[in-house]
Amino acid sequence: MLNGVGQTYEGGLNLVDVRDVARAHVAALQVGENCRRYIVGGDNIRVRDIGETLARLTGYRPLHLPFNRSMTLLTARVVETFCRTFRISPPFTYDLLYEVADRYAWYDCRETYETFDFTPRGAEEVLKGSIEWLLSQGKIRPRRAQSIQAKLHLT
């Protein structure tokens, strides 16, 4: 999304920081019950809100596909056909949008965190950490990277 090729759509995800996942694994080994399963997640957030948060943090607003599921899938078919005709890489595919459009992968992880006695990072902190990692790995276009670093006050 920060490179200008990702879009938001109607639907939702659960965002969790990898450090919280690691912490939960350690806690499961230390205080977890044998043969018990724990759901590890973070904030449930609409994909559109992820885009809004990224825009606020970086100044770059991803395109939003404001359609219902049927229109989103039709749009994906048209875009794929256009891209195939002109031999360019599509910004999204029908198969991807079929899996995520207007669906909500939300989880209730309260029991896990009550058992392990910690609170996972919030969505904004997870996104900021992800942005910092992407910058450190050179995954964001150089001109955008400079602008984002300045906006986040990173060196």
N, C-alpha and C positions, 0 to 999 in steps of 0.2 A: 504493500500500500504506500509506503514512504517513497518508493521509486516511481510512483505514478501509474502502476499497472494493476493494482488490486482494487477491488470494489467492496462496498458493503452491500448488504441485502437484508431482507426481512428474515429474522431468525435470531437465535441466541446461542452462546457458548459459555462454557465454564472456564475461566482463566485461572491458572495456578502457576506459581513460580517454581522452577525446578528445585530451588533451594528448599522450598516447603515440602516438596515431594521427597527429597533426600532426608529431610528432618523427620518426616512421618515414617520413612523406612527404618531409620535408626530407632525411633520411638517404638515401632512395632516389634523390633528385635528386643528392646529392653523391657517394655511393659505390656506388650500386646499378648493376647491369648493365643495359644497354639490352635491351629486350624480355623482361625477366625479371619474374616475378610474385612478390610477397611477401605472405604471410598475416600480418596484423597483428591480434593479439588479446592477451588478458591471461590471467587465471586461469579455468580451467574449474571451475565451481561448481554444485552442485545448487541448484535454485530454493528448496527448503526451507531450505538453508543461507543463502541470501540473506535469507530471512525471519528466521532466527535471528540473523543479524548485525545486521539492522535493529532487531530487538527489543533486542539488547544495547546498541546505540548510542543508541537513542531512547526505549526503554521501551514502544514500541508493537509488538505482535506481530500480524502479519497472520494471517488465517484460513488454515489449511492444508486442502486437499482431499486426504484420505489414501487415495483410491481408486486402483485400477488404471485403465488407459486406458478400458476399457469402461464402468465405473461412473462415471468422471469425465464421459464423453460423455453418458451417460444423465442424470446430474445436470444437465448443461448444458441438455439438452432440456427437462427438467422446469422448471428455473428460468426459461428463456426463455418457456415457455408461461405460467407463472404471471405473469411480468412483463408479457407481452403482454396477458393477460386484465385486469390491473389498471392497464394503461397507465403502467407505471413502467419506468425504464431498468434493464436487467439488469446485475448486477455483473460478469458475464462472458458470453460467447456460445459457442455450439456451435462456430462456425467458428474462433474463436480457440483454444479448447481442442483442437480437432481438429489444429491445426498444432503445438501445443507439448506437450500432455500425454504424459508417458512417453517423451519424445524428448530427445535429448542433442545440442545444437549445440556440441560441443567441438572445439577445434582445437589442433594442435601447431604452435606458432609459434617454436620454439627456433631453427630455422635463420635466420629473419628477424632475431632479436635477436642471434644470434652474428655475423651479417654486419654488422649495424649497431652492434654493441658497446654495447648498453644493455639494461637490464632494465625491463620495464614495471611500473607500480604494481600492488600486490596488490589483491585483491578488496575487502578492508576499506577500504583507502585510496580506491579508486574509489567505493565506496558512501558513504563519509563526504564526499567531494568532491561527489557528486551531491546529498546531503542539504543541504549548505551552499548549493549553487546553487539548489535548490528553495526554500530559505528566502529567499535573496536576491531571488528572483523573485516571492515572495508566493504560491507554489503550494501551500502547506500551510495548512490551516485555522488561523486566528489563535491559538486556545487551545492547539492542539497545537504550533504553531510556537514559542510561548513556552516550553512544557515541553521541547521538543527542544533549543532554544537553550540552556536552562539545563543540560540533561544533557550537551550537547557543549561547554559552557563557551564559548559564542559570545556576542558582544555584539550 
